[in-house]
Amino acid sequence: MQKPKIVFFDYGQTLIDETSFELVKGVKAILETAVENPKNVSPKEIADFFVGMLQDVNMPTKNFEGMQYIEVPDPLMQDYLFSYFGLCPIKSSQEIEWLFWNNTKEAKPSPGITDFLAFLEGNGIRTGVISNTPITKETIARSLQKLIPGNSFDPIITSSETIFRKPHSRIFQYALRRAGLSATEAFHCGDNPMCDVEGASAAGIFPVWYKGCCTFTNNVQPGCRHLTVQNWKELQDKISGCLG
């Protein structure tokens, strides 16, 4: 292992511990403040329809069962839903996305992440984000500033921006291009053994399987060389050993 020039992080269950997801609550907030609803469609009807949409676009890939390669950005799904149900937005797409994001999730920084980020910055190691999400990078950046104030993540890469989702190599290659670095100069940390670990490895990036907030209950194990850590202090100690 050598000192990385940048450490990329996944968002959910890696940088941020998302402890709940209440879809109906998020839809209700939009109906109450962000759209006109002349047909009085209920939050549950929209939420159930939205779940069906997500299932339809979540097509399995040939290499990673249950994982899809292509992302459908949130603004496109908003347009489809609003037109389908006859809803008339009275706020911008970005404002509606932020409203939905903040009302569906309970979230907090993963344990020890603030200290670990300070350690990386103190040793001249850059940080970035690579996230599978239909949410725009502007909303992810805004959420990170709210939850981890003063962070210096750059670049912040989302699949809504790149079209390709992890584990596809293109999203990792895009992140490296934006960072101006080669794959051998980067680590990627994430909770998903396939998207984050196998995906990063296939792109030539050293993968770190972070299990401190992991919610996976199956026994999927990465088949590639990687480092497994239960907390950020473990990774900090490993990198400290490379500083010389």
N, C-alpha and C positions, 0 to 999 in steps of 0.2 A: 504494500500500500504506500502511495506517495501523497504528499500534501496536494489537495485540489486547489485550483484557482477559483473555482466556483462550486457551490453546493446548491443544487436545485431541490425544491421541496414540492411534494403534492400538497393540496390544500386541505380537504376534509379528512379527518382522522390522522393527520400528520402534523401540519402546522396548527390546525384548528380542530378541537374536539367538538363535533356536532352531536349533541346529546338527544335531540328529538327532531322530528319533521312532521309538521301539522299542515297538510295540504289545504284542507277545508278552511282553516284559519287564514291562510294567505290569500285564498280566493275571496273570502268574505271581506278582507281589508280592501281589496281592489274594488269590489262591488260597492262598498260603502263610500269610498272617497275618490276613486280614480276613473270611473266609467259611468255612463248613463245606461240603465238596464230597463228599457221600455217593456220588455216581455216578462219581467220579474223572474228571470231564471234563478234558481237557487244555487248557493255555493256548492252544495254537494253534487248537483247535476253536472256542473262545470268540472268539478274536481274528478268525478268518476270518468267523464269524457276525456279529460286530460291524461289520466292514468292509461286509458286505452290507447291514446296517441303515443305515449312513451313506449308502451309495449310493442306497438307496430313499428316504430323506428329502431327499436333495440334488437336488431337482427344479429344472430350469432355469427362469428367469423369462423373461417376454416381452421385457424390455428389456436384460437383462444375461445373455448366454449363459453357462450353467454356474453361475450364482449363484442361491441360493434366498433367499426373503424371510423365511421362518418358521423359527424355531429350536426344536429339541426339547431341553429342558434335561436335563442329565446325570442328575439323580435319577430322571427318568422312564425313561431308557434303562437305568439300573441295575436298576430294578424289573422291567423287561421281561426283561432278560438273566438275572437271578437266578431269576425264576420259571420261565423257559423251561428252564434247565439244572438246576433243583432245588437251587440254591445257597442257603445259609442265612447271612445276614450276622451277624457277631458284633461288628462295629463300626458306628458311625453312618455315614450316607450321606456326611456331610461328611468324616469321617476316611478313608473309602474313596476319595473323590474326590481328596483330598490325596495319598494313597499312590499312586494311579494317576498323577496329574500329575507327581509327583517321580520316578517310575520309568520314564516313557516319554520324557522330554525331557532333552536336554543344553542348557542355556541360560546366557546371560551377557548383561550390559547391552550395548546397541549402542555402538560406539566413540564416545566424546565426549559421551554423553548426560548423564552426571553433571554435567559442566561446564556444559552447556547449560541444564539444569534450575536450577542455581545462578544462572546469568545471569538467567533468567526471574524467579526468586524475588527476586533483588536489585533488579529493576526493577518489582516490583509486579505481575507478570503471573502470573495463576493457571494451574494445569495440571490437566487431567483426562484420563480414558481412555474411549475408545469402542471396544469389542472385539466382534468376531463370535466367539462361543464358546459351546458348550453348558455350559461350566464355570461354576459360580456365582461371583458377584462377590466373595464372601468368600475363595474360593480364589485368585482373581486378585489381590486386595488383599494376601493373605498372601504370594504369590509375589513381588509387587513389593517388599514390605518386606524379603524375603530377598535379592533381587537388587540393589535400589536402596534401601538403608537410609535412613530419615529422609525419604523422599519425602513430598510434600504433595498428592498427586493427590486432587482432590475437585471433581466427582463421579467415581466409577468406574462406568461403565455397561457392562453386558454384554447381548448378545442373549438370553442365558438368562433375564435379568430382564425385558427389554422385549418378548419374543416376536419382534419384528421385527429382521431382520439388515440390516446395510449391504449394498447401497446404498439401502435403503428410507429415505425421509425421516423416518419416524416415530422411528427410533432417534436420529437427530440432533436432532430436535425435543424428544424426551424429555430428552436431555442438556442442551440449552439451558435447558429449563424447570427442571431440577434446579440448574443453575448460576445461574439468575436473570438471564440475559443474552439479548440478541438475536443473531441470526445474524451481523449485520455486526460484532459485537464479538469474533468468534471466528475462530481458525484451526483446521484439522484436518490433522494429519500422518499419512501412512500409506504403505505400500509397494504397495498394490493400486490399479492405475489406474482400475478400475471401482468397487469398493466404497468406497475411501477418497477418491479424487479426484473422480470423477463423482458419487458419492453425496453428498459434502459440498457440492459446487457446487450440486447440485439443491436442497439444503436452504438455500442462501443463505450458506453458510459458505465462507470463503476456503480453498481446498485447497492443501496442500503435498505434492508427491510425493517422498517420501524413498526414495532408491535405494541407500543405504549398505549395507543388508543384503538387498536385493531378490533373490528367487529366481525371478522370472518369466523364462521363456525365450522367450515369444512376443513379437510386435511390437505388442501392443495399446498404443495411444496415447490418452490422454484427449482428448476433443474440446472440453473446456471451458477457460476461462482458469484457469491455475494456475501455481504456482512449482515448479520441479524443483530438488532439491538432492541432492548426492552425500554430504554430511556435515553434521553439526549446526553446525559453524562457519560454513558458508555461510548458514544460516538466521539464526544469531546476528548476523552482519554485516548482513543485510537488515533485521532488526528494529532493530538499533542505529541504522541510518539514519533510523528513524522516531521516535526518542526525542526529538530536538530539543535 
